[in-house]
């Protein structure tokens, strides 16, 4: 049976490996404007480090962080430059887009890869076929779920889509804790 841990129960998790979802990485390292969650998860991050927990990430999460961060900056750029008509690909190729990519890669190299352990899973065709069912979870979340199940990781997430997942979850989202 899975357990949904509220963020105030971190001391109970000593010795457990914690897998960080993309939304948590973004709250921690890429300003979202959601200051309440940014503050809470900064405290959670510090407590996990003080608690000696191993913190994990994989390529799926890094890809999501990259795509969301890049899209956020693209949308900010469009808002700031009201006449900006270029599509995201053209933004990517512009100096502003290249600067954004450089910032994201710097975050990965200097912060993420220096603090997190990198894990992964080799998926077979059968594994992938099991992920390709239509339900409440998107494909990336299903990949994360399988990695957490296989490794007995606790997932640190704020994503309500994991409410019925059969894994242990650590969260500050009350909708997940009472699920």
N, C-alpha and C positions, 0 to 999 in steps of 0.2 A: 504494500500500500504506500502510495506516495504521500509526502508531507509538504505542505505549503508553509514555509517559514516567513514570518514577518521580519523586517530588518532589525528589530530589537532582540532577536534570538541568535545573533551571530556567535556569541560565546559557546553555544551548543554545537556549533559546526566545526570546532577545532579539529584539524587533521583532514577535513574533507576538501575535495577539489571542487572549485567553483568555476563554472563555465559562464562567461559573460556574453550576453546577447548584444546585438548591434545597438539597440536603443540605449543600453547602459553606457557603452563606449562613447556614443554621441553625447549623452548627457554629461559625461565626465570631461570629454576632450574637444567637443565642437559645440560652441554656444548655440542653443536652440531657442532661447527666450522663455523656456519653461524652468524658471529659476527654482521653483520649489523642488522639482525632481532633481535638478542639477545639484542643489545643496544636499538633499537627502542622500543621493547616490555617491556624492563625494565623501560623505561621512561613512557610508557603508564600505566604500573602497578602502578608506583609512582603517576602519575596524577590521576588515578582512586581512589587510597587510599586518596590522598589529597582532592579529589572532594567529598568524603564521599559515594561513590558507594558501595553497597553490592556486593561482588564477590562470585560467585557460582561455584560449581563443582558437578559431580555425579560419580557414580560407573563406568559407561561406560568410562568416561574420565580417571579415575584413572587406570582402566584396560589397556587402550591404553598407558598411560604414563609408566606403569610398563613394558608392553611388548616391547615397542619401546626402552626404556632405557636399559632393559636387553639385547635386541638384539644388540644394539649399543655397549655395553661393550663386548659381545661375539665376535662381528666382530673385535673390537680393539684387543682383546686377540688373536684371530686367526692371525691377521696381525703381531702382535708383536712376536708371537711364530710360525714362518713359518711352523714348523713341526707338528703343532697341528692338529690332525685328528679327534678329538672327536666331536660328534654331540652336538647340543645345550643342549639336556637333560643331557648328560654326563658333559658338562660344568656346568650346573645348580647344579649338585651334587658335583662338585669339590670345593676345598677351595676358588678358585678365584670366582666361581659362587656364592657360599654362601656369600662371602664378598659383591658382587654386590647386591644381594637380600637384605642384611642387610642395605646397603647404600640407596637403593630405599625405603625400609620401614622407615628408619630414615627420609628421605625427606618427606614422607607422614605424619608421626607422628609429627615431629617437625616443619614443614613448611606448608604443605598443609592444614592439619586438624586444625591448629591453626589460619590460616588466611582466610580460605574460609568457606562459609556456604555450608553444604552438602544437596543436594536435590535429588529427585528421582521421578519416576513415576511408578505406578503399571500398567503394560500393560496387557490388556485382549487378549484373542485369536484373537478377531476381529481386535484389534489394530495391533497385530503382523502380521496378514494376510495382512493388508494394507502396511506394511513395506516390504513385500516380493514380490516386483516387481523389475524387472531388469531395472535399469536406471543408471544415472551418479554418484549416491551416493552409498557409501558402507553402510552396515547395521548399523554400529556404528554412522555414520553421520546422518542416518535417525532417530535413537533413540534421538540423541542430538537435532535435528530439532524439534521433537515432544515435548520434554521437554521445549524447548524455546518457542514454540507456546503456549503450555498450560499455561505457567507462564508469558508470555509477557516479556521474558528476551531478552536482546540484546546479541548476540553471538559475543565474541571476538575471531576471528580466522584469520589465514593466508591461509586457505585452499580454493583453487579456486573451489573445488567441491560444495561450498555453493553459487556460483555466481547467481544461479537462485532461491535460497531458498526464500520463502515468509516470511521472518523474518527480523527484524532489525539486522544489522551487524556492528561491529566496527572492523576496520582493518588498517594495514599499507600496505596491498597488493593493489597496484593501479589497478590490474586486477579485483579485487572485487568491488572497489569503482565505477568504470566506467561501471560495468556490468548492 
